[in-house]
Amino acid sequence: MAESLATQMLRSGLEADCPFCGYLMWIRYAEVVAQTAVTCPCFYARIWLIDETGSAQNAGAVIERQIAQVLRGMFR
């Protein structure tokens, strides 16, 4: 059975700049959803990840709904 898009997104990541030194870091979406702290490999600062709106947590489900709507529209 295939993984849901939401699960696949949690395993993927994004690049973000360190707010202190601007170093480009790789952060997993699961870390954002869990609101963990990551350490900048260049500046060695601890950065707390905050998802105030919950957009990272809900992104997979939103995309799956949009794909389902498009597919339903194709076969009408």
C-alpha positions as CSV (number, residue, x, y, z in Angstrom):
1,M,0.0,0.0,0.0
2,A,1.3,3.4,-0.9
3,E,2.0,6.1,1.7
4,S,-0.3,9.1,1.8
5,L,1.0,12.4,0.5
6,A,0.9,13.8,4.0
7,T,3.3,11.1,5.2
8,Q,5.5,11.6,2.2
9,M,5.6,15.4,2.9
10,L,6.6,14.8,6.6
11,R,9.6,12.8,5.4
12,S,10.6,15.4,2.9
13,G,12.2,18.7,3.8
14,L,12.9,22.3,2.8
15,E,15.8,24.7,2.8
16,A,15.8,27.6,5.2
17,D,18.2,30.3,6.1
18,C,19.6,30.5,9.6
19,P,18.1,33.7,11.1
20,F,21.5,34.5,12.7
21,C,24.0,34.0,10.0
22,G,22.0,33.2,6.8
23,Y,23.5,29.8,6.3
24,L,21.3,27.6,4.2
25,M,20.1,24.6,6.3
26,W,18.0,21.5,5.4
27,I,15.0,21.0,7.7
28,R,12.5,18.2,7.5
29,Y,8.8,19.0,7.6
30,A,8.4,16.6,10.5
31,E,10.7,18.8,12.6
32,V,8.5,21.8,11.8
33,V,5.3,20.0,12.7
34,A,6.9,18.8,16.0
35,Q,8.2,22.3,16.6
36,T,11.6,21.0,17.6
37,A,14.9,22.9,17.8
38,V,17.6,22.5,15.2
39,T,21.2,23.7,15.4
40,C,22.8,25.8,12.7
41,P,25.8,23.8,11.5
42,C,27.7,27.1,10.8
43,F,26.7,29.4,13.6
44,Y,26.0,26.6,16.2
45,A,22.9,28.5,17.4
46,R,19.8,26.6,18.5
47,I,16.8,27.6,16.4
48,W,13.3,26.7,17.6
49,L,11.0,25.9,14.7
50,I,7.4,27.2,15.1
51,D,4.4,26.5,12.9
52,E,2.0,29.0,14.3
53,T,-0.7,28.5,11.7
54,G,-0.3,24.7,11.4
55,S,0.2,25.1,7.7
56,A,3.1,22.5,7.6
57,Q,1.0,19.9,9.4
58,N,-2.0,20.4,7.1
59,A,-0.2,20.8,3.8
60,G,-0.3,17.2,2.8
61,A,-4.0,16.8,3.5
62,V,-4.8,20.1,1.6
63,I,-2.8,19.0,-1.4
64,E,-4.5,15.5,-1.4
65,R,-7.9,17.2,-1.4
66,Q,-7.0,19.5,-4.3
67,I,-5.7,16.6,-6.4
68,A,-8.9,14.6,-5.7
69,Q,-11.0,17.6,-6.8
70,V,-9.1,18.0,-10.0
71,L,-9.3,14.2,-10.8
72,R,-13.1,14.3,-10.1
73,G,-13.4,17.2,-12.5
74,M,-11.6,15.4,-15.3
75,F,-14.0,12.5,-15.4
76,R,-17.3,14.3,-15.4
